[in-house]
Amino acid sequence: MNILLITPGINKKFNDNYHAYRYIADNDNNILAISNKENINKGGRLQKDPEVEVDGSLIIHRIFNSVREQQSFFRRLPYKKKVKNLVSEFRPDVMFCEEISNLKLALEIKREFRVPIVLRTEFAFDANYPYRSMGRLLQIFKNPLTGDRLAILLGALIWRWAYANADAVISCYYEDAPKQPEVNNTPFYYVPWPTYYPNIEGEVTRARDRAVFIGAFDPHKNLNELLLTIPKLLRKSPLKEFCVVGAGQDLGVIEQLKASYPGSIRHFQSLSREECLKLIRDSFFSYSPATRGGWGFIGDSWALGTPVVVTHNHYGFCDDVDSVVTSPEEIVNRVKSLYENETEYERVREGGHKRFLEHHTAEAVGSRFLEICTLVVRSFSSR
């Protein structure tokens, strides 16, 4: 099967989905990825990638200079002929489009080449949480006069348009699937966020007094919670060091913690993929205060057998099975229990790793992507 991938960014070093696509390509399929040269690394920094990259049967053409060029109709126009020539030569059976913001480009290709679209989003639109999907766009329409109402109306209209123009829709959020009615007979699927099994050198040397958080400092990462929980953990539990990797608009929270606890807070704005993995592997536990997202960090922790402690259940976490699901008020007691009860620690550690192996590997996620693409191609060809 020839799969045309439309993606806002792809890099094997830090894009979690890359390895799911590589798995598909390694199983007698061809993938042509159309993207841009900008990419955001694990530290939240932009870096430029080469225009053309070949990795077996996965071929990447970063035609556009930036994601803004890629997603703007007028800025795309100078590249239209190049896109057309690449697609014409590749002759795709199906398109796999990442995020609604790339759907207009996918629809232009669909109209010209009659190729079905599988749309993959991190979240479906939900009026109860209107800024979870398409947040940057919809925030523009939030104002004191109408509150969230205009954003909710616009979000619902865009979502219905996207749903109706795709041939299948995938969400990475486990609560989305039961809520989505079919639109124009478009099927909806839940496929979790992938990670790949990290092969890093050296033996595990777990620092019992250290915890870690890695991720961009976006509002939904809820870093303000750390101002409440980290001081308590440092005072009342065996935790002595909290390592943070990342950058973003809430950097001030980490600076405030560093000023109050200079010997206990370590902050890196950016580390290599391997350095991040080693930090996770060798920490006693991973702690995420996020209200949503951060799935790459969580998946890496499960893959490396490091227990995950969360204060918001946004990923179908199973308390005391694959993670510790707690609250800012109870986190000290739950973390102390991990330190004091080796059986509990091993149970959560092994449960998280089991969930990774069953649902979040590149093989597991890539297989689901391929299965859905195959169903869409069969359905589309029978019309």
Buried (B, 14 or more C-beta within 10 A) or exposed (E): BBBBBBBBBBBBEBBBBBBBBBBBBBEEBBBBBBBBBBBBBBBBEEBEBEBEBEBEBBBBBBBBBBBEBBBBEEBBEEBEEEBBEBBEEBEBBBBBBBBBBBBBBBBBBBEEBEBBBBBBBBBBBBEEBBBBBBBEBBEEBBEEEEEBBBBBBBBBEBBEBBBEBBBBBBBBBBBBBEEBEEBEEBBBBBBBBBBBEBEBEEEEEEBEBBBBBBBBBBBBBBBEBBBBBBBBBBEEBBBBBBBBBBBBEBBEBBEBBBEEBEEBBBBBBBBEBEBBBBBBBBBBBBBBBBBBBBBBBBBBBBBBBBBBBBBBBBBBBEEBBBBBBBEBEEBBEBBBBBBEEEEBBEBBBBBBBEBBBEBBBBBBBBBBBBEBBBBBBEBBEEE
